[in-house]
Amino acid sequence: MDPIPTPHDTFFRESFGRREVALDFLRVQLPPWLIAEIDLNSLEIEKDSYVASDLRASFSDLVYRVAAGDAQLSVYLLFEHKSSPELWAALQLLRYITAEGEQHRKQHPKARRLPPVYPILIYHGRRNWRAPTDFHDLIEPLPTALKAFVPSFRYHLVDLSERTNAQIKGAVLTRLVQLALRWIFNDAPVERLRELIALIEQIEDRETAVAVLESLLRYYVQGTERVDEPTARQLLQQTSTGEPIMQTFIDRYIDQGRQLGSAALLLDMIEHKFGQPGEAVREQVMSADPDTLREWSKRIFDADSVDALLH
């Protein structure tokens, strides 16, 4: 069963799943010695559709593949993100690195070596990150004689919570994504969202702007639980674009919000009558269209089981 994504997970994957964001972010964040060794322009986002659902929890948020210099080699840039400190992050990343190695073997059965993996962890929580970034620091005691027999690696930590706004680097879209992650726990989420919407207006490609706006609003409504739909609509109407596409987006966004609200209400009714619904039921309800949700809501009073209700 797939793990349930949080609003933070969803926004992270939607944002850093954009190649232009990944490229810009990596150009700023990677150390110069690594930039010199790889061809960033060759960057490809690895798809995880080949991963069985029962194994998907073993894989990180995102993986990119780049060519290493002039050689026909690959370097995997493994992205993981955290919204709260986690002591065992290095152990989790070791599991991901191993899983990537196993996938490489399956995809390249004739290979006799594994490509290198560069793990990157992006953190944006309320508290400072204090977990060890070196795997050996999790092992105690670790006598010198045993060090050669214990996995040894460290991960690249990007701690957005410790940076000032001025230290958030990159093009407008990349800065917007990082600021959105950094501000999600801010005490004034509406004001921060207003600033982010203003940044969106600087994005030249309007299709990209609308897609990012949709992702951002969903994130701040669901991720903060302090920005409601009327407030989001008001913020949008106060923007200076004046473009018809903005009003189209407003209507579409509010309609989607109503649908999500109807689905959530139906799930509450199911839980009250039949007990906690399983993940398959939740997924079926959350993905249903408005007409189906209305029909199920009418039938729940007479249905004697969840199966009878949804089939």
C-alpha positions in Angstrom: 0.0 0.0 0.0 1.4 3.4 -1.0 2.2 5.8 1.8 -0.3 8.7 2.1 1.5 11.9 0.8 1.3 15.0 3.0 0.7 18.4 1.5 4.4 19.0 1.9 5.3 15.9 -0.1 2.9 16.8 -2.9 4.1 20.3 -3.3 7.7 19.3 -3.2 7.2 16.6 -5.9 5.1 18.9 -8.1 7.7 21.7 -7.8 11.0 19.9 -8.0 9.5 17.6 -10.6 9.8 20.6 -13.0 13.0 20.3 -14.8 13.6 24.0 -14.9 13.3 24.2 -11.1 15.6 21.2 -10.6 18.3 22.6 -13.0 18.2 26.1 -11.5 18.3 24.8 -7.9 21.2 22.4 -8.6 23.3 25.0 -10.3 23.1 27.1 -7.1 23.3 24.4 -4.5 25.7 21.8 -5.8 29.4 22.3 -4.9 31.6 23.6 -7.7 33.7 20.4 -7.7 30.6 18.3 -8.5 29.4 20.8 -11.1 32.7 20.4 -12.9 32.3 16.6 -13.0 28.8 16.3 -14.4 26.8 17.7 -17.3 23.8 19.3 -15.7 22.2 20.0 -19.1 21.8 16.2 -19.5 19.5 16.1 -16.4 16.6 13.7 -16.6 14.0 13.0 -14.0 13.9 9.3 -13.1 10.4 7.9 -13.3 9.3 5.5 -10.5 6.3 4.0 -12.3 8.3 0.7 -12.6 8.4 0.4 -8.8 5.9 -2.1 -7.3 3.5 -0.4 -4.9 4.7 -2.5 -1.9 8.2 -1.2 -2.5 7.5 2.4 -3.3 8.0 3.4 0.4 11.7 2.4 -0.1 12.3 5.2 -2.6 13.0 8.8 -2.1 10.9 11.8 -3.2 12.8 12.4 -6.5 15.8 11.1 -8.3 17.6 12.8 -11.2 20.1 11.2 -13.6 22.9 13.2 -15.2 25.9 12.3 -17.4 29.3 12.4 -15.7 31.7 14.4 -17.8 32.6 12.9 -21.2 32.2 9.4 -20.1 29.0 7.3 -20.6 28.3 7.2 -16.9 25.4 8.3 -14.8 25.3 10.1 -11.5 22.0 9.8 -9.5 21.0 13.0 -7.6 18.7 11.6 -4.9 16.3 14.2 -3.4 14.6 13.7 -0.1 12.7 16.4 1.8 11.7 16.8 5.5 9.3 19.1 7.2 10.3 18.1 10.7 13.7 17.0 12.1 14.4 13.3 11.8 17.3 11.6 13.7 17.5 8.6 11.4 17.5 10.5 8.1 20.9 9.1 7.1 19.7 5.5 7.8 16.6 6.2 5.6 18.8 7.6 2.8 21.1 4.6 3.0 18.0 2.4 2.3 17.1 4.6 -0.6 20.6 4.4 -2.1 20.5 0.6 -1.8 17.0 0.5 -3.5 18.4 2.7 -6.3 21.2 0.2 -6.7 18.8 -2.7 -6.9 16.7 -0.9 -9.5 19.8 -0.2 -11.6 20.7 -3.9 -11.6 17.3 -4.8 -12.8 17.3 -2.2 -15.6 20.9 -3.0 -16.6 21.3 -6.8 -16.1 24.7 -6.8 -17.8 26.1 -4.1 -15.6 29.0 -5.0 -13.3 29.2 -1.7 -11.4 26.8 0.7 -9.9 26.7 4.5 -10.7 27.4 6.9 -7.8 24.6 8.5 -5.9 24.7 12.0 -4.5 22.0 12.3 -1.7 20.5 15.8 -1.1 18.1 16.5 1.8 16.0 19.6 1.8 14.6 20.7 5.2 12.1 23.4 5.9 10.7 22.7 9.4 10.1 24.9 12.4 13.0 23.6 14.5 16.7 23.6 13.6 18.1 20.5 11.9 20.4 18.7 14.4 20.4 15.2 13.0 23.8 13.8 11.9 24.6 14.3 8.2 27.4 11.7 8.3 26.2 8.0 8.7 29.1 7.1 10.9 27.8 9.6 13.5 24.8 7.3 14.0 27.0 4.4 15.1 28.2 4.3 18.7 30.6 2.9 19.6 32.5 2.8 16.4 36.1 1.6 17.1 38.7 2.7 14.5 39.3 -0.9 13.6 35.6 -1.3 12.5 35.2 1.9 10.5 36.2 0.2 7.3 33.3 -2.3 7.7 30.5 0.2 8.3 28.9 2.0 5.4 30.3 5.5 5.1 28.6 8.4 3.4 27.2 11.8 4.1 24.3 13.7 2.6 24.1 17.3 1.3 21.8 19.2 3.7 19.9 22.3 2.4 18.3 23.8 5.5 15.8 26.4 4.2 14.6 27.1 7.8 18.0 28.6 8.7 18.4 30.8 5.7 17.2 34.4 5.4 15.0 35.4 2.5 18.0 37.0 0.8 19.9 33.7 1.0 17.3 31.9 -1.0 18.9 31.9 -4.5 17.8 31.1 -8.0 15.5 32.3 -10.7 12.0 33.5 -9.7 10.3 30.1 -9.9 13.0 28.4 -7.9 13.0 31.1 -5.2 9.2 31.0 -5.1 9.2 27.2 -4.4 11.9 27.5 -1.7 10.2 30.4 0.0 6.8 28.6 -0.1 8.4 25.7 1.7 10.2 28.0 4.1 7.1 30.1 5.0 4.6 27.2 5.3 4.9 27.3 9.1 5.1 31.1 9.3 2.8 32.8 11.9 1.3 35.1 9.1 0.5 32.6 6.3 -1.9 34.9 4.5 0.7 37.7 4.2 3.3 35.2 3.1 0.9 33.8 0.5 0.2 37.3 -0.8 4.0 37.8 -1.4 4.3 34.5 -3.2 1.3 35.3 -5.5 3.1 38.6 -6.3 6.2 36.5 -7.3 4.0 34.3 -9.5 3.1 37.4 -11.6 6.8 37.6 -12.5 6.7 34.2 -14.2 6.7 34.9 -18.0 5.1 31.7 -19.1 1.4 32.0 -18.2 0.6 28.3 -18.4 3.4 27.6 -15.9 2.3 30.5 -13.7 -1.3 29.1 -13.5 -0.1 25.6 -12.8 2.3 26.9 -10.0 -0.5 29.1 -8.6 -2.8 26.1 -8.4 -0.2 24.0 -6.6 0.7 26.8 -4.3 -2.9 27.6 -3.2 -3.6 23.9 -2.6 -0.5 23.7 -0.5 -1.2 26.7 1.7 -4.9 25.8 2.2 -4.1 22.2 3.1 -0.6 22.7 4.6 -1.3 25.6 7.0 -5.0 24.9 7.8 -5.2 28.7 8.4 -5.8 29.9 4.9 -9.4 29.1 3.8 -10.8 29.2 0.3 -12.6 32.6 0.7 -9.3 34.2 1.8 -7.4 32.5 -1.1 -10.1 33.8 -3.6 -9.8 37.3 -2.1 -6.0 37.3 -2.5 -6.3 36.2 -6.1 -8.8 39.0 -6.9 -6.4 41.5 -5.5 -3.7 40.6 -7.9 -2.9 43.1 -10.6 -2.8 40.8 -13.6 -6.4 41.5 -14.7 -6.1 38.6 -17.2 -9.2 36.5 -18.0 -7.1 33.4 -17.3 -6.9 34.4 -13.7 -10.6 34.5 -13.2 -10.9 31.2 -15.0 -8.4 29.8 -12.5 -10.3 31.3 -9.6 -13.5 29.5 -10.6 -11.8 26.2 -11.3 -9.9 26.4 -8.0 -13.0 27.1 -5.9 -15.0 24.3 -7.7 -12.2 21.9 -6.9 -12.2 23.0 -3.3 -16.0 22.4 -3.1 -15.4 18.9 -4.5 -12.7 18.1 -2.0 -14.9 19.4 0.8 -17.8 17.1 -0.4 -15.4 14.1 -0.5 -14.1 14.8 3.0 -17.6 15.1 4.3 -18.6 11.8 2.8 -15.5 10.1 4.3 -16.6 11.4 7.7 -20.1 9.9 7.2 -18.6 6.6 6.2 -16.3 6.5 9.3 -19.3 7.4 11.5 -21.5 4.6 10.1 -19.0 1.9 9.1 -15.8 2.7 10.9 -12.4 3.9 9.7 -12.3 3.6 5.9 -9.4 1.8 4.3 -7.0 3.6 1.9 -8.6 2.1 -1.2 -12.0 3.5 -0.1 -10.4 6.9 0.6 -8.7 7.0 -2.8 -12.0 6.0 -4.5 -13.9 8.8 -2.7 -11.3 11.5 -3.2 -11.1 10.8 -6.9 -14.8 10.7 -7.6 -16.6 13.3 -9.7 -19.2 15.6 -8.1 -22.2 13.7 -9.5 -20.9 10.4 -8.0 -20.2 12.1 -4.7 -23.8 13.4 -4.5 -25.2 9.9 -5.4 -23.1 8.2 -2.7 -24.1 10.8 -0.1 -27.8 10.0 -0.8 -27.2 6.2 -0.6 -25.2 6.2 2.6 -28.4 6.3 4.7 -29.7 3.0 3.3 -26.4 1.2 2.6 -25.5 -1.7 4.9 -21.8 -1.8 4.0 -19.1 0.3 2.3 -19.1 -2.1 -0.6 -22.8 -1.7 -1.1 -22.4 2.1 -0.9 -19.7 2.4 -3.5 -20.7 -0.3 -6.0 
